[in-house]
Amino acid sequence: MGNSFVQVMISVIVVNYNGGEYLRKCIASLVVQSFKDFEVIIIDNGSSDGSIESLPSLPGSFRTVRLDSNLGFAAANNLGASLASGSWLALLNPDATASPRWLECLLEAVTRRPNYRIVASAQFKMDCPEKLDGVGDCYSIAGFAWRGGYGHSRAEMPPAGETFAACGASAFYPKEAFLAAGGFDERFFCYVEDVDLGFRLRLLGERCQFDPKCWIEHAGSAIAGAESPFTVFHSIRNTIWTALKNLPLGLILFVAPLCFVATSMLYLKASKEKRLSLKSGLKAALVGLGPILIARRRIQRQRVISAAAVARAISWNLRMHRRHLPDVRPFT
């Protein structure tokens, strides 16, 4: 693999862990991008499936960093960001393929709407492109996040607008804003780390846009498994940590009862189904509370928007969360 240290406009970061054939397709989709002023940094998290070795010869602007162990999605992306020479960071999951104009459209979106410097792409299900995989991440008053539009028909795609945060499978950030916010919280390891970062960036005054012209296809949890114990454990733990870190005090007092009810229902359901991973995730969230509360104090001191602005950005309609409806709002 070649090394590129030349300044570019966009640095694409692909974090791989046993991506297999998905990784080959992902990288192939980047080779044919219409926009050319970019580099690709592949961070391999100690894969053992030969996915890196199976890649064909790539342009010199593509480089690979091989790690001895799995640092997690969060830490590996942070490493990629620290190595990036671009002014913009485009994150792409190894189980995703980008449309040929993906990078070009991302830049067009931030050029057209410079007050919305984070971009959420349209994501289609790789095995069923007529269904949405997501149109930006949303956040509910119950303290839970969801991928807007997940599982809905492609015909329900909303027009461009503001959404809460960008899904990390295909997110676009200004590098300086990503680094200033501290990047992903490496304690999360993976899952919900994109919502947490999007929340922190919003507290620092950034806004996120969804643009349907920027699209990818995504297999979605193809490697870890959508309902695996690993996924469930990290998702519930990180969901609780995200709320405690980022919600202003007034909103926490409002969210807490709803979050308690929702979490209790999940706990009872998990107990009935003997799904120990959810119970373990809840326990881990409590055990790790000390550092999270320390981080909260720092985040809230740095917050530049009001609690009212945060309240306006989240969804107060619990039905939207239950049905995975999109929450994309007109630009203001």
N, C-alpha and C positions, 0 to 999 in steps of 0.2 A: 504494500500500500504506500502511496506517496504521501509526503508531508507538505502542507501549504501554510506558509506564514505570511502570505501577502494579504494586505488589507482588502476585505471584500464588503459588500453591502449586507449580505445575510449569511449567518452561520446556521446551518441545519444540524440539529443534534438528534441522533438516533441512538437510543439506549437498548441494547440487545441482551436478552438472556434466553438462550436456547430457542431462538426464533425460527430455526429451520428454513423451510421454503418460503415462509412469510417474509423473512429478511431479504431474501434474493429479490422478491417482487417489489418490496419497499425500495430498495436501493436502485433497482432498474427504473422505477418511476421517477427517481430524482435525476438520473443520468439524462433523461430526455426533457427536462424542464425548459420552457421557452425563455425564462429569465436565466442569464448566465453568470451574473456577478455574485456567486455564492460558493461556499465551501460546505463540505459535509464532514462532521465529526461523529464517528461511530464509536460509542463507548460500549465495550463488551464486558458484561458483568460476570466474568468467570464461566462462560458457556462451556458445556461439555458435549454438545451435539454436533460439532463440526460445522456449525452455521457460518462462522467467519471464514474457515478454510474453503468453504464451497463457493464463496463469492468470486465472480470473475475478475479479471484485471480491470481496475477502475481508473478514472482520470486522476491526475496529480492533486486536484483540489479535494479529493476524498481521502481521509486518513482514519486509521483505526487505533484506538487505545485499548489495549487488552489488560483487564484486571484479573488478579488471582482469585478473587472471590466476589460474591454478589453483594455489592454495597447498597442495593436498592435503587428504585427508580429516581427517588429524590436526590440522593447523593451523587449518583452518576450524571444526572442532568446538570447539577451544580458544577461538577468537574468539567463537563463539556462547555458550560458557560464561561468558566475561568480560562479555558483554552481558546475560546472563540475570538476571531479577529473582526467579525462583522459588527455593524451598528445595531443589527436586529437579530433576534434569536427565533428560529422556527423549530418547534419541537414536533417530531413525527414518530409515532410508535412503530416498532418493527413489524407489527401485524396490520399495518395500514399501507395503502398506496395512494400517492398524491396525483391529482389530475395534472395534465401537462402544463397548465397555466397557473398552478397553485401559488407558487412564489410570486409570480407577476401580479396576480390578483390581490395577494396580501399587501404588497407595496402600494398598489392602486387604492386599496381601501384606506390605508392610513394617510395617504396623500390627499385623498378626497375629503376625509374627516379627521383632521389632525388632532382634534380634542379627544378622540377615541383611539388611543395608541395601542391598545391590546385588541387582538382580533381572534374571534372564535370562528372556526371553519364549519361549513356544513359537512356532516358525516353521514354516509350511507352504509348500510349493512353490506359487507363484502359478499356474503352468500345470498343476499336478496336485495339488490340495489334499488328496488322499488319501495323499500322501507328505510326510514330514517334511523340512524344510529345516534344522532344528537345534533342539536342546533344551539349549542352553548350550555354552560352549566347554570343551574338556577338554585336559589336558596329560599327555604320556607321559614315562616314564623315559628314553626315547630323545631327549628334548629337542624333540619336535615336538608341535604343537597340532592339534586337529581339532574340527570342529563335531559334537557328539554327535548321533547319530541321523540324520545326513544321508543322504537317499535311502531311508530305511527307511519301512515302512508306518505310517500314522497310528495303527493299532491297537497299535503298539509304544511309544506315548507313555508315558513313566514318570510316576508320581505326583510331587507336589511334593517337593522335597528339595534338598540342597546340591549345587552344581556348582562347577567351578573358577573360571569367569569368565563374563561375559555377552558375547554376540556384539554387536558395535557396531551392527548393523543395527537393533536394537531394545532397547538397554540402558537401565537405570534406575539412577541414582547419586544419592547425597546431594551437592548442589553443593559443600558445604564439604569433603567428602572428596575429590571430584574435583580441586578446586583445590589442596588441601593436598598431594596426590600429584604435582602438576605437570601434571595433565591428560595428554593423549596426547603421546608423544614425537614431536615434529615432524620429526625426522630420518627417521622411518619413512615419511613421506609418506602411505602407505596400506597396508593389509594387515598383519595380526598386531598392529597397534597396540592393538587391544582386549584381546588376550591379555596383552600386555606391561603395560597399565594394570591389568588384573585381577590380574596377578601382584604388581605393586607395591602395590596396595591390600590384597591378602592379607598381604603382608609387614608392612603397617602395622596389621594386626589386623582388617581388614574381612573379611566373609564373604559369599558370593554364593548366593542361592537361585534355583531354577527353580520357576516356578509355571505349570502348564498353562492356568490360567484367563486368564492374560495372553497373548494370541496375536495374531500378525500373519500376513499372507501376503507372501512375499518372492520376487522374481524371481531374485535371486542372481547377482552379477557380470554383470547385464544390460547394463551400460554399458561396463565394462572388458574383459569376456570372461574366463571361468573359466580358460582355458588360454592366454591371450594372452601374448606375451613380456613385456609390462608386468606382468601379474599374477605370472608365474613369477619374474621378477627380484626384485620387491619381497617376495614371499612367502619365498623362500629366504634372502635377506639379512636380513630382519627376524626370521625364525625363529632364526637364529644369534645375532643381537644380543639377542633376548629371553632366551635361555638364559644368555648370558654376563653380562648385567646382573643377573639375578634369582636364579639358583640359588646357594644357599649353597655354600661351597668344597667341603665334604665330598660334596655331591651332584654338583657339577661333575665331580669326579674319578671318580664312578661313572657319570655320564651320558656323559662324553666318549667312551669307547670305542664305546658304542652309537650315539651321534650320528655318530661318524666312519664307522662301518660303513654306517649308513643313508645318510649324505651321499655316501659313495663310490659306493654302488650307484646313487644318483640321478645322480651325475656320469657314471658309465660309460654309463648308459642315455641321458642327454642327449647324450653324445658320439656314441653309435651313431646316434641319431636326428637329429644335427646341430642340437640345440636350444641355441643359443648363449646364450640369456637366462639359463638356470640357471647356466652357467659364469660369466657376467658377474656374476650375483648373489652367487655365492660369492667372487669376486674383490673385489667392492665391500664385502662384509662384512669382509674382511681389511684392505682399505685404510682403512676407517673405524673400525678397532678402537680407536685411541687415545682418542677421546672416549667411546666405549662403556665402556672400562675405568675412566675417570674417573667416569662416572655410576655404575658398579658400586660403587665405593668408597663413594660417598654413600648409595646405596640400602642397602647391607649395614650401614652404620653406623646407619641409621634403622630397621632391621628390629626388630620387637618380638616376633616369634614364633620358635620354635626351628627348627633344621634338621629335626628329627624331625617337627614339625608340617607343614612343607613337604612332606616325604617322604610323609606320610599323605594329603596333599591331591592328589597326582598319581597317575596310573595306572601300575601296575607290570605290567599285562597288555598286551603289545604286540599281541595279537590284537584288543583293543578298538580300537586305533588303525587297524589294517589294515582292519577292517570298519566303521569309523565308528559303533561302538556308543555308546549313551548312557552317561555316567558321572554319574548322579544318585544321591546317597546319602541315606540317612535322616537327618533332622535330629538333632543331638545336644544 
